[in-house]
Amino acid sequence: MSAELFSPVRFGDIDAANRIVMSPMGRRRADADGTPNDLMRTYYEQRSSAGLIVTGSVHPSLRGKGQPGSPHLITARDVAAWARITGAVHERGGRIVVQLMHAGLAAHPSVNGGRTCLAPSAVVPRDTAVLDGRTVEQPVPRAMTTGEIDGTVEEFARAAALAVRAGFDGVEVHGGNGYLVHQFLASGTNLRDDEYGGGTDHRIRFAVRVVEAVSAAIGPTRTGLRISPGFSANRLTEATAAEVYPALLGHPSVRRLAYVHTITGSDPGVLGLLRTHRPGGWIHNMGTDLSWSAGELRDRLGGQLAAGADAVALGRLFVSNPDLAERLEHGAPLTAPDPSRFYGGDSAGYTDYVPWSARTGGPIHV
């Protein structure tokens, strides 16, 4: 099955040249005001040979921002900046979707313009947060009113429409990793007893409304959803995951989406549900061991395809191997990333990794 890694795949109306997806990674290299910049354009352009690039988390509103250096998609200036990035990727034959993420209770007033943090319920995610190396107190969020929920859904839809104007091939709604959509799904952070909490149909309502709003703005065949069932983050627990995720994945509005994107550590039962019941469009990030050779990694990724995934996502290795798809295809050596330069900073550890062909003077064959 490893040869299938390099075959085309279609997610709804998004065509990918291969099945190697660049996983979303919040590298935090945007300008101080959240505007994407030329350094980010170089970064994504360098990785255009991925079958599909999913950007790091992009905020549909300033209130949903949780870290400095994170980009957003709110203004005409943002659209113009992102258009330069999508244009560069498309010029090299790549495809790119934007991941929209609202941090919810993981947002912080010191980076969201002093705004009150909103969440499903007034649950403190953690006592402190680390922002640009500073340890700061994490405030108690305020439980969202139904009007604020409506407004947040509209923010996702508006950002999705701007994404199309900016040239993105689609939108991935971030419904995992302990952020706002995930917080509504999870029992530990959603203590509501109204139409957005309690029973399973109520608990999935916010996630469904967001994907429906994005789908209405750009079409379901250009909309994806990332989930991480069972993933522990921001004091998030999911005692009802066995009921919530089958209901979410079985909802007609979710079944129509271009793809569902899952990550390592997700509940095995939910992954089994995707494997046996979803009609195509499943991207899975199984996690990697940085000691694996290109051949070992290629075989393991092929095993994921054999197990039912339509494509495989990789994160850290795309940091240090901008031409990762070519390296895997030709068995070229893999470069290990420098974790100390994952977040924030300049070009170091971001755009300065050398492609293997530039080092060797030509392709490596095995």
Stockholm file with secondary structure:
# STOCKHOLM 1.0

chainA/1-366         MSAELFSPVRFGDIDAANRIVMSPMGRRRADADGTPNDLMRTYYEQRSSAGLIVTGSVHPSLRGKGQPGSPHLITARDVAAWARITGAVHERGGRIVVQLMHAGLAAHPSVNGGRTCLAPSAVVPRDTAVLDGRTVEQPVPRAMTTGEIDGTVEEFARAAALAVRAGFDGVEVHGGNGYLVHQFLASGTNLRDDEYGGGTDHRIRFAVRVVEAVSAAIGPTRTGLRISPGFSANRLTEATAAEVYPALLGHPSVRRLAYVHTITGSDPGVLGLLRTHRPGGWIHNMGTDLSWSAGELRDRLGGQLAAGADAVALGRLFVSNPDLAERLEHGAPLTAPDPSRFYGGDSAGYTDYVPWSARTGGPIHV
#=GR chainA/1-366 SS CGGGGGSCEEETTEEESSSEEECCCCCCCSCTTSCCCHHHHHHHHHTTTSSEEECSCBBSSSTTCCSTTCCBCCSHHHHHHHHHHHHHHHHTTCCEEEEECCCGGGCCTTTTTSCCCEESSCCCCCSEEEETTEEEECCCCEECCHHHHHHHHHHHHHHHHHHHHTTCSEEEEECCTTSHHHHHHCTTTCCCCSTTSSSHHHHTHHHHHHHHHHHHHHCGGGEEEECCTTCCCTTCCCTTHHHHHHHHHHSHHHHTSSEEEEETTSCHHHHHHHHHHCCSCEEEECCCCTTCCHHHHHHHHHHHHHTTCSEEEECHHHHHCTTHHHHHHHTCCCCCCCGGGSSSSSSTTTTCCCCHHHHHTSCCCC
#=GC SS_cons         CGGGGGSCEEETTEEESSSEEECCCCCCCSCTTSCCCHHHHHHHHHTTTSSEEECSCBBSSSTTCCSTTCCBCCSHHHHHHHHHHHHHHHHTTCCEEEEECCCGGGCCTTTTTSCCCEESSCCCCCSEEEETTEEEECCCCEECCHHHHHHHHHHHHHHHHHHHHTTCSEEEEECCTTSHHHHHHCTTTCCCCSTTSSSHHHHTHHHHHHHHHHHHHHCGGGEEEECCTTCCCTTCCCTTHHHHHHHHHHSHHHHTSSEEEEETTSCHHHHHHHHHHCCSCEEEECCCCTTCCHHHHHHHHHHHHHTTCSEEEECHHHHHCTTHHHHHHHTCCCCCCCGGGSSSSSSTTTTCCCCHHHHHTSCCCC
//
